[in-house]
Amino acid sequence: MSKTLPAIAALAIGLGGCTSVGQIPTARIASGMLHTANGAPAGTVMLLVAGADVTINVAAIGLPPGTHGIHLHTVGSCLAPDFASAGGHLNPHSMQHGTANPAGSHLGDLPNLVIDSRGAGAVSAKLRDNRASAEAELFDGDGTAVVIHADPDDYKTDPAGNSGKRIACAVLKRAS
């Protein structure tokens, strides 16, 4: 019993922010490793599902402190030095950019990533599309990349939120 109580307490603490069991992730559908232009590891990306919802979770390391735009891009390619091979933002519904744009937003628009003074940061966000739609777009013929930019996303300027050059990239790989 002494071992069971701490496990139950840890589970309760971990679930404290959830409002229902349906919000607990049940599967990882994709992941990727972030790298900088010089090939250095820069963190991980995971796509998790809970019911029809898809959540992206990014943990970054070794990046410059500050606020950085982060987006899903249309091609699963991260060729250095500028990651231009990742294409533009994932925008299957032909929307404008930004959650603050009245005509927005792209499927690829995500909240800014804040990197602390030690070079680490994390962000988690629910994608706007449901699981079936998101999976169809993310795992199309040329895949999807996650790109971190040098500057913050202003959440309104089309097409990329004035988020600057691309400083880290990950190709999403479907979980088996």
C-alpha positions in Angstrom: 0.0 0.0 0.0 2.8 2.4 0.7 3.9 2.2 -3.0 0.4 2.5 -4.3 -0.4 5.8 -2.5 2.4 7.9 -4.1 1.5 6.4 -7.6 -2.2 7.5 -7.1 -1.2 10.9 -5.8 1.1 11.4 -8.9 -1.7 10.4 -11.2 -4.1 12.7 -9.5 -1.7 15.6 -9.8 -1.1 14.8 -13.4 -4.8 14.7 -14.2 -5.7 17.8 -12.2 -5.7 20.1 -15.2 -7.9 17.8 -17.2 -11.7 18.2 -17.1 -12.6 14.8 -18.4 -11.0 11.4 -19.2 -11.7 12.1 -22.9 -9.0 14.8 -22.8 -6.2 12.4 -21.7 -4.0 11.6 -24.7 -4.5 8.0 -25.8 -1.9 7.7 -28.6 1.1 9.3 -30.2 0.5 9.7 -33.9 3.7 11.3 -34.9 7.0 12.6 -33.6 10.1 14.4 -34.9 13.5 15.6 -33.8 14.3 19.3 -34.1 17.7 20.3 -35.5 19.3 23.7 -36.1 20.9 24.7 -39.4 24.3 23.3 -38.3 22.7 19.9 -37.5 22.7 20.3 -33.7 19.8 18.6 -31.9 17.3 21.2 -30.8 14.5 19.2 -29.1 11.5 17.0 -29.9 8.0 17.3 -31.3 5.1 14.9 -30.6 1.5 14.8 -31.9 -0.9 13.2 -29.5 -4.5 12.4 -29.8 -7.4 12.4 -27.3 -10.6 11.4 -29.0 -11.0 13.6 -32.1 -8.5 16.2 -30.8 -4.8 16.4 -31.9 -2.3 18.2 -29.7 1.2 19.2 -30.7 3.8 19.2 -28.0 7.2 20.8 -28.6 10.2 20.7 -26.2 13.1 22.8 -27.5 16.7 23.2 -26.3 19.8 25.1 -27.4 17.9 28.0 -29.0 18.4 31.7 -28.5 16.4 33.1 -25.5 13.2 35.0 -26.4 9.9 34.4 -28.2 9.8 32.5 -31.4 7.1 31.8 -34.0 6.5 28.1 -34.6 4.5 26.6 -37.4 3.5 23.5 -39.3 4.9 23.7 -42.8 3.6 22.0 -46.0 6.6 19.7 -46.8 8.3 17.2 -44.6 11.8 18.3 -45.5 14.4 20.2 -43.4 17.3 20.9 -45.7 19.9 23.3 -44.1 20.9 26.0 -43.9 17.5 27.9 -44.3 14.9 25.1 -44.2 13.2 26.6 -47.3 12.6 23.0 -48.4 9.8 22.8 -45.7 7.7 25.1 -47.9 5.1 27.5 -46.6 2.7 27.2 -43.7 0.3 24.3 -43.7 -2.9 25.9 -45.0 -5.3 23.4 -46.5 -8.4 25.6 -46.0 -6.9 28.6 -47.9 -7.1 30.9 -44.8 -5.0 33.9 -44.0 -2.3 33.8 -41.4 -2.8 34.2 -37.7 -5.1 33.6 -34.8 -5.6 37.4 -34.4 -6.4 37.8 -38.1 -10.2 38.0 -38.7 -9.7 36.0 -41.9 -7.3 33.5 -40.3 -6.0 31.0 -39.4 -3.9 28.3 -41.1 -3.9 24.8 -39.8 -0.1 25.4 -39.3 -0.5 28.5 -37.0 0.7 27.7 -33.5 1.3 29.7 -30.3 4.7 31.3 -29.9 7.5 29.3 -28.2 9.2 31.1 -25.4 12.9 30.0 -24.8 14.3 30.9 -21.4 17.7 32.1 -20.5 19.1 28.6 -20.4 18.0 28.0 -24.0 15.0 25.7 -23.2 11.3 26.1 -23.7 8.1 24.1 -24.5 4.7 24.7 -26.0 1.6 22.6 -26.4 -1.4 23.5 -28.6 -4.5 21.8 -29.9 -4.7 21.8 -33.7 -7.8 23.5 -35.2 -8.8 20.4 -37.3 -10.2 17.2 -35.9 -8.1 14.0 -36.0 -9.3 12.7 -39.3 -8.8 16.0 -41.2 -5.5 16.8 -39.5 -4.1 13.3 -40.2 -5.1 13.6 -43.9 -3.3 16.9 -44.2 -0.2 16.1 -42.1 0.5 12.8 -43.7 -0.2 13.6 -47.3 2.3 12.6 -50.1 5.1 15.0 -49.1 4.6 15.1 -45.3 4.9 18.0 -42.8 7.6 19.8 -41.0 7.6 21.8 -37.8 9.7 25.0 -38.1 10.8 27.4 -35.4 11.5 31.0 -36.5 14.0 33.6 -35.1 11.3 36.1 -34.2 7.9 36.1 -32.5 4.7 35.5 -34.7 2.5 38.6 -34.5 -0.5 36.3 -35.1 -1.9 38.5 -37.9 0.4 39.3 -40.7 -0.1 37.1 -43.8 1.6 34.8 -44.7 4.0 34.1 -41.8 3.3 36.6 -39.0 6.6 38.5 -39.5 8.3 35.6 -37.6 11.7 35.9 -39.4 14.2 33.4 -40.6 13.9 29.7 -39.9 16.2 28.5 -37.1 15.2 24.9 -36.3 13.2 22.2 -38.1 11.7 18.8 -37.6 10.1 16.3 -40.0 7.1 14.7 -38.6 7.2 10.9 -38.8 4.0 8.9 -38.4 4.1 6.6 -35.4 3.9 2.9 -36.2 
